[in-house]
Amino acid sequence: MEEGPDVIIETTERTTYRPDGAVLISYEEGDVIDPPSISVPTAFKIAVDKHPQRIALGEKENKKWNYITYEKYYSLVRLCAKAFIKLGLPRFRSVCIMGYNSSEWIISCLGAIHAGGFACGIYATNTAEATKRCMIVALCSIAVLEDEDQVAKVLQIKDSLPDLLKIVQYKGTPKEEGWNELLDIGRGETDEELENRLRGISINQCAQLTFTSGTTGDSKAVMLSHDNLLSGPLSLRRYMNIRDHEITISYLPLSHVAAASVDIYMGFIVGATTYLATKDIWRGGIVRNLREIKPTTLVGVPRIFEKMYERLVEIKKRQSRLKKWIANYANSTMLEKHTNKSTGLPPRYSSIRIKLSTMILRILKKKMGLNKCKHCVSAAAPLSIEIQKFFYGLDIAIAPAYGLTESTGAFTLNLDCKLGSVGKACPDMRLKLGNQDDSGEGEIRIKGRIIFMGYLNNAQDTKEAFDEEGWFKTGDLGKVDSEGFIYITGRIKELLCTAGGENVAPIPIEDRIKQLIPAVNYAIVIGDKEKFLSALLTLKRTPDKMGLPSDELSDEVKAWCQRIGSKSKTIQDIIAPDTLVEKEISKVIEEVNRDAISRAQIVQKFKILPTDFTLTYGELGPTMKLRRNIIINKYKDYIDEIYERKQS
C-alpha cells in the first residue's frame, strides 16, 4: 500500500464501525472541493508554512493574554504526539480530553491525530459513570484532564478502565503527569516514530471520535475521518466567503462537533487567531469577553444570543424617551434592510437613513464587542424568529445553521435572512425528504463528504442510520419551499404521541410560551401517551456565586411581576402560590392555544418548578438543549400531580 498521510485506502464500503475501517469518500461530479483530499496533519502543516509568525491561539492567564504563533503551535503538537506515542498510545485508540476550552485541549486533540490515534473530547460536565462509559466505548488509552476535579472523577473509575495507560493533568498542581512533563517526554524523543505514524495515516480512516449529545437516548461514538473534518470547513469557507486571518472566540465545548470544527479545523484552514474565552462567559461574562476579543466570526447557540437579548432589552427599558426613539429609528431601518434581502423587495427607507442608522448602531455594537463581526452563526438548537428579528434590528444578521454530530457540523446555513428557515444546503451537500406526508413534511436525509463513517463498534446502529440508498436519516422532520429553503418542523424522537394517537411537535409550542411570557426561562411540553398536553415551566433567576440559579428572581421577572400587580421577589413567593402569576400565565397559555390547529395541541395544565434547568444538574445538554428524558424522570412527581396520578 502507498504510504500516508495523504493516501486513500481503496474500499467499496460506505460505512464502517471498525476502529481501523476505511470508507468510500462521498463525491459527485460538480462538487466544489475536488478530490483527492488531504489529511489533518498535512492541512495543518500547510497553514503553518503559510504564516508561521501569525498568532494562532490566545489564552488569558492571571489577567494577561498569552499568545502562541502557528510555528510554536506546530512544535507543541508534534511534541505532544511524540509523548503520546512514548506513553504507549496505539494506532486506532483514543486520547480522551476533558476540560474547559484551552490551548492544551486543542494541542492534545491534534497531537492524538498526528500520533495515528483518535482525538476524543468528553464533556467536562459528565458524571463519573457517564465518563466511564464514554472512555470504554472510545477505547481510551490516555486521558488528558483539566484539573483535580476531572482527575478525581477518572480515578474513581480507573479500575474499570484496563486499557487506560496514563492520566495527564494540564492545569493546577498535577496529582498525575503534568502538562510540562508530557512535553518534556516529547522533547526526549526523536522524530522517527512520529514520522512512521504519519506515514500510516489514510484520509478515509477515523481521526476523531465525537459523542452524540444523548438528548434523545444513549450517546454514541461518531467516527469522523480526516476527509470529514476538513471538508466541512472548506465548504463553509467558500459559502460564507471567509477571508484569511479571521478572529474567533472559543467558548462552546470543544467536545461538541460544531466547536471543534470552527475553533480547531476551520481555525488553521483560514489562518485564524482563536481566542480561548474565560470561564465566566456563561455567568455574565459574554460581553466582557467579546469586548476584549472583538471577533470577526462568532458561532453561538441560541441561549447565548438570548442572554444578550435579555440584557439589551433591560438596558433599553431604562433609557430616556429620546434614546428609545433613536434606537427604534435605527432598529426599524435595519430590520427592513435584512428582511428585504430574502423577499427581494426594494428598500422603503432612503440610503441616507440607512447610513445614519448604521452609524447609530455602530456605537452599540462596539459596546457589545461585535463591531468587527462579519460572520455570526447560530447552531445546535432552533433560534426563535423574535431573537432573529431583534438582531437584524441591530444590523447583526445571525445566520441559523443546521447540522448534527454525524454531519461533522453545519449542513445548511441561512445567509439570506429568510426568517424561520435554516437556509439551504451548503456546497457539496445533498438533501432530500423521506416519507413525506400530504403537507410536504418528511424526514430530512442527507449525503455528502461530511457525513460520518459510522458509530464505533456499533454495527446495528450504523446500519440503521442509513436508508437503502445510502442517505443518512437525521431523525429530524422538515419541509423545503419552492426556493430550496429548509424548515425544521420537529424531531421524530421528540414527537409526542397522545393517548388519542395524534402526533404533536412540542418545540413550536414551547417557543411560543417563552416568547409571550418573558419571565419563563425554559418550557417543556409533556403529553406522550397522555390524555392532554401540559407544560413544566422554569422562571428566570439571578445567578449565585457559582453561576447557578439562586432563589431570587431576575430583575426582568421582578419587573414583569410588578406589571401584573404581583409583589413576588423569589421563586418561593411564586410557588406559595402567587395567584396573580398563575392567572397571568393561564391567560397567555390560552392565547398560545388559540394558535393550535387541533385539540391535541392544546396545553391544558402547567406547573411552575421550584428549580431551573442547568447543565450542572443534567437537565440541559452541552449546547443548552433540553434533555427531555432526564427532565421527565427527574420531575416525575410534578407530572404525576398534573395528571392526578398516585405518586409511588
N, C-alpha and C positions, 0 to 999 in steps of 0.2 A: 504493500500500500504506500502511496505517496505520503510524505511527512507533512505535518501541520506547521503552523497553526491555522492555515487558510485553505485546507482541503475540505472537500465534501465527500463523505462516505457514500458509496453507491448503495442504494436501497430502494425498494418499492413500497416500503411501509410509510403510511401517512401518520400513524401514531405509534407510540411505544410507552410502556410502563417500566421498562427495564432501566436500571441506572446507567448502563453503558450502551443503551439503544441509540439508534440514529433514525432520522425521519426524512422523508422526501420534502424538499423545500417547495412550498406552495407558490408557484409563479405562473402567470399567464401573459401572453403576448400583449404588449402595450403598457405593462406596469412601469411606473416611473423609476423604481430602484432596480436597475439591471443587474442580474446575476453575473458572475459569482459575487457573493457577499464576502465579508472578511470577519475574522474573529474579534472578540473584545480586546485581547492584548494588542493586536495589530492596529485596530482603530485608536486605541489609547496612545500607542507609540506615534502614530501619525499626528495626533493632536499635540503631543509633547514636542516633536520635532518642528512643528509649525510655529509654536510660540512658547519656547522654554522658559522665558523670564516673566511671562504673564502670571498674575495671581490666579491660582486655581481654587483655593479654599481659604476662607476667612473664618476665624473662630474666636469668640470672646472668652477671656480668662482673666479673673481678677480685674474686671472693668477695662481691660485692654484688649484690642483686636490683635491677634497673631495671624500671620499670613504664610501660606505655602505656595511656592511657584509650581508651575507644571513640571519643571525639571526635578524639583525636590519631591513632588508628588510621585513621579515615576520611580525615583530612587527608593522611596519608602514602600511603595507597592512591591517592588522586587525584593527588598529586604524581608518584608512580611511573608511573601511567597516562599522564599528560601527557608525562613524559620518554620513555616508550616510543614514543609517537606521534611526538614530535620526532625521535627517533633513526631513524624510518622504519618502525616496525612496521606492516605492512599488516593489514587485516582478514583473518581466517581463516588467519593464520600464527602461529607459536608463539614464546613466550618459554620457553626451556628452563632449568630451575633445577636446579643440582647442589650438594649440600652437606648438612651435618647440620642438623637442625631449628633454625630461628631465626626471629626476628621478620622479618628481611629476606626469608627464604624465603616466609613467609606473605603479606607485603605485596606481593612480586613476583607471587605467584600471583593475588591479587585485582586487582592493577594490570593484569596482562595481560588479564584478563576484562573489566575496565572499559574498556580500550582497544579492545575488539572483537576481540582476538586469542584465542589458546588458551594456557592455562597448561599447562605440561608438565614434570612432575618426572622427572628421570633419576637412577637410583641412583648415589650417590657412589662405590660400590664397582665400578662398571663399568670395564672396560678401555678404552683409547683406541679400539680397534676397535669395541667394543660401543657406545661413546658416539657414534662417527661414524655408525653405522647408525641409532641412535635419532634423532639430530639430522636426518639426511636424511629419514627416514620422517616425522618430526614437522613438517617444513617450518620449521625453526628460523631465525628472523631475529635474535633476541637471546639471548645466553647469560648468565645470572646465576649466577656461580660463587662458592663459599665462599672459597677460599684459593689460595695459589700452586700447590699440587699439582693442583687442579682446572683452573686456568688453563693450567698446563704441559701437561696432558693434552689440552686442546682446541687449544692452539697446535700440537701435533703433527699434528693432523688438519685444521687450518684451511683448507689448500689444497684439501681435498676438500669444503668447505662453501661453495660460491659464494654462497649466499643469506644467509650469516651476516653481519650488518651491524655488530654491536657485541658486545664482551665486557665485562661488569661484574663486578668482584671486590668482595665485600661484607665480607670480614674480612681483617685483616693489612694489609700495605703493598701497595697495588694496582700491578701492572705495567700494567694497562689502566685503564679507567674505574673509579673507586671509587664506593662507595655514596653518600657525601655529594655527590660531583659529579653523580651521577644525580639526586638530589633537587634540587640547585641548577638543573639543566636544567628540571625540572618547575616550579620556582618562577618561572622566567623566561617561562613560557607562560601565556596566558590560558585561560579555561575553555571557550572557544568550540568548539575542535576536539574536546575531550573530550566535550562535550555532544552534538556531532554524532555521535560514535561511539556514545554511549549510546543515541541515538535509532535507531541502526541495528541494535540488538540484538533478536533474537527468541528467546523462551524455548525453542522447539523446534529451535534450532540449537546447534552444538557450542560449549562453553565451556572444556572441559578435555580433554586427552589423557592417558591413563594407560596405561603399558605393562604387558602381562601379564608374569608372573614369568619365563616361559621355562623352567620346570621340566620341561615335557613337550615342548619344541620351541622354535622361534624365537619371541621376544616380538613381540607385535602392538600397534599403537597403537589403544587403545579410545577411541572418541568418546563423550563424556558431555555431554549437553545441560544447560542451566540447570535444566530440569524434573527431569532425573535427579539432579542434585547436591542439590537441595532436597527432593525427595520422600522420599528415604530417611531423612534426619534428622527430618523432620516425622512420618513413620510411627513411627520408633523413639521419639520423644519421647512420643507417645501410648501406645505399647505398654509402655514402661518406666516411664511416669508420671514423667518427668523434669521437675523443677521449674525455675523461673527461678534463675539465678545458681549454676550448678554450678562446681566447681573441678576442672580436668582437668590431666593431666600429658602432655606431648607428647614422645614418645621413639621411637615406631615411625617408620620412614622416611616422610616426607610424600609421597614418590613412590609409596607404596602407597595404594590407594584407601581402605582402612579408616581409616588415619591421617588422611588429608585430610578424609574425611567427618566424623570426630569432632572433630578438632582445629581445623579451619577452619570448615566449614559448620554442623555442629551447634553449634560454639562460639558463633558470633554469633547463631544462631537462638534459643538459650536464654539468651543474655547471660552466657555462662560467662567465667570467668577461666582462661586457658590458660597454664600454666607450661611453659617450654621446659626440659627436663631437661638436666643437664650431660652432657658426652660420656662420662664414665666409667660411665654407667649399665649398660653391657654388660660392664664389667670390675669388677664387685663393688660398683658404686655405687647399685644399685637401692634398697636400704633407706634409705641416707642421703638420696637424693632424695625418697623417699616421706615420710620423717620431716619434712623441711623443708616440703614442699608440702601434705601431708595432703589428697590428692584426695578428692572426693566421688564421682567417676566414674573408674574405671580400666579401660582396654581394653588387654589384653595378648595376647601369643602364648604358646603352651604352654611354650616354653623359659624365659620369664621366671618363670612360676609354678613350673616345675621347679627353677630356681635357688633360689627362695625356700624351696621344699620341702626341698631338699638341705641348705640352711643350717640350717633349723629342726630337721631330723632330727638333725644333728650336735650342735646345742645340747642337744637333749633327751637324747642319749646320755650327756652329761656331767653331767646333773642328779642330785641326790640321790634316794633312793627316795621320799621324801615328796613332792618336787616332781613326780616322774613320776606318782605316784598321783593327785595333784591334777589334773595335766594330763589324764591318762586319764579321770578322772571327768568333767571338763568336755567333753572331746572326744567321748566316747561319747554324752553327752546331746545335744550339738548335731548330731552325725551323725544320730541318730534323728529329731531335730526336722525336719531338712531332707529326709531321705529319706521321712519320713511325709507330707510335703507332696505328693509325687507319688502315693503309694498311697492317701491319704485315711484311713489308719489313725489311731485316737485315740492321743495321746501316752502312752507307758508310764511316763514319769517325771513327777513332780509339778511344779506351777508353781513351787514354792519351789526345787526342784533346777535348773530351767531358769534362774530368776533368778540363782541363785548361780553357775551356770556362765557366764552372761553377764558377771557381774562379774569372774570369774577371767580370762576371755578378753579382756575389755576392756583389761586391763593389757598383755597380749601384743600385741594389735592396735595399741595406742598405740606400743609399741616398734617395730613394723613400719611405722608411718605409715599404717595402714589403719583407724584408729579412727573416722574420719568417712566412710569409703567406703560408699556406699549402693548403687552400681551397679558390678558387677565382671563384665567380659565377656572371654571368651577367643575369639580369632578366628584365621583364616589357616591353621590346621592342627588335626588332632584332638587333643583334650585327654583324657588317659588317665583311666579311671574311678578309678584309685588316687589320682591328684592331686586329682580332683574330691572324692572322699570325705575326703581329708586336710583340704582347705579347708572342707568342710562341718563337720568337727570343730572348726574354729577359728571357726565361726559366720560364715564368709565364703562366700556362695552364688555361686560363679563360674557365670555363665551361658554355656555354649558357644553360639557363633553359627556360622552357615554362610552363606557368600557368595562371590562371585567379583568380579574386576575388572569383568566385564561386567554385574554386578548392582549396581554402584556401592556395594559393601559388603555389609552383613548383609542376608540374605534371610529367614533363620529365626533364632529365638532361643529358648533353653530357659530360661524363667523359672520352670518348675515342678519343678526339681530331679529330673528324670527321667534317671537315670543311663544313660549311653551314647547319649543322643539329642541332636540339635542343636535340638530343640524343634519348634515349629510355625511355619508361615509368618507373617510379620509382616503387619499390616493392609495391605490393598490389594495383597498379593502372592498370586499363584495358582501352584499346583504340581501336576504330575501325573507319573506314571511311564510312560516309554515302553519298548516292547519287553520287557514283564515276562515272567519265566520262571515255572515252576511254583511256586517258593518265594515269589513275590511281589516279587522283586528286579527292578528296572528302572532305566533311565537317568532321572535327575532332570531334568525340563524345567520351565521357569518363565516366567511372564509378569508384567508389572506396570510401573508408571511408572518404576521404577528400572532397567529393562533398557536397556542401551546402544543407541546409534544404529547402530553398525557399526564396522568396522575401517577406519581412514583409508587411502584409496587402495588398498583390497584388496577388490575386488568378489567374488572367488571365495570367500575365507574368510568374508566377511559372509554370502553366500548359504548356504553350508554350515553356518553356525552355528545356523540356524533350521529347524524342520521345516515341512511344507506348511501347517500351521495357525498358524504364527507363534510357536510356543513355542521359547524358547532352549534348545538342547541343551547341558547343562552338561558332559557327559563324565563326570559322577560317577554312581556306582551307589548305590542306596539302597532302603530299604523304608519303608512307612508303616504304623503299627499302627492298631488299631481306634479309638483316641482321637485320631488325627491327628498323632501324634508321628513325626518323621522320623529315620531312622537312616542314616548314611552307611556303606556297606559296602565301598567301593573306588572306584578311578578307572579308567575304561576304558583309558586310555593307560598306566596303571601296572600293569595286569594282566599277569602273567607267563603266557605260553603255553608249557608244557613241550614237550619233544620228542615226548611221547606225546599232545599235543593237548589237555591239560587246563589250564583257566584257574585261576590261583591269585592271590588278593589278598595282596600282601606286607605291608601295613601292620599288620594284626592280629598277624601272626607277629612282626614287628619290635617292636611294643609289648609283647608277652608276654615276649620275650627281655629287653628293658630292665627290665621290671617284676621279673623273677625274678633278674636279675644286676645288683645295684646299682653294680657297677664299670663297666658299659657306658654310654658316653655316646651313641653312635649305633650303630644296627644297620641294615644294608641287605641285604635278601634278594635273591639272584641266582638266575636259573634260566630266563630267557627262551630258548626253543629248546634248552635243555639237558636231559640225561637225568635230572637230580635238582636239588634246591634246595641252595644253600649260603648262607653269610652272611659278610659282611665286618663286623668289629666294631672300634670305637674305644673306648678307655678314658678315663675322666675324668682330667684332668691339672691341675696348678696353672698359672695364667697367668703369663707373664713380664711385664716392664715395659710391653710394648706390648699386653698383653691377649691375646697369642697363646699356644697351649698350649706349655708347656715340656716338658722330658724327664721331670720329676719327677711322679710320680703324686699325685693329690689325697689329702687326709687320709682321705676316705671309702674310696678304693680301697686305701690302705695298711692301713686297719683291716680291710677285707674280706680282704685277703691274709693278715693275721695270723690271722684266724679260721679260715682253711683251712690254716694251717701254712706259708705262703709268707713269705719274707723280702724279696721284691721291693720296691724303692723307686722304680724308674724304669721307663719303658716299655722301655728296652733290656734290663733284667733280665727283663721278661716275655717278650720275643720271643727270648731267648737260645737255647732256650726255657725257660720255667718250667713244668715238667710238672705241678706241683700246680694251677696256674691253669688249664692246658689241661684237666686231668682234671675240675675243678670245673665249668668251662663246658660240657664234654661232658655231664656229668651233668644240668645244668639244661636243656640243649637236648633231651635225652631226655625230660625232663618236658614241655617245650613240645610235642614230637612226639606225646605221648600224647593231646593235645587235637585232633590232626589228624583230619579226617573222611575223608580219603583218603590213599593212599600218596603222591600227587603233592604233598601239603602238608608232607611230612616233610623237615626240614633235615638233610642227611647229612654235610656238612662245614662248617667255619668257618675263618676266618683273622683273627688279630688284627693290625691295621695298626700300623706304627710311628708313624703320624701321626694327627691328629684332623681332623675336618671343620670348616672355618671359612668365614665369609663372605669373609674377606680373600683366601683362595686359591681361592674359587669353588665349593666343594663344596656350600655352602648358599646358598639364595636370601635375599632381604632379610628375609623373615619366618621365617628359620631352617628352611625346608623343604629336604629333600634334593633336590639336583639330580642325579637318577639317571643321566641320560645322561653327564653330565660325570664323575661318580664312576666309572662303568663304564669309560669311556675312560681316565681317569687311572690307575686301578688294574688295568688290563688284565693286566699281568704276574702279579699275585697271583691273578686269576681264572683265567688260563691254568694256573697252578700247581695250583689246586684241581681243575681238570678234566683235569689231566695232559696239557695240550697243549704242543707245542713252541713256545717263545717266538720271535717273529720278530725 
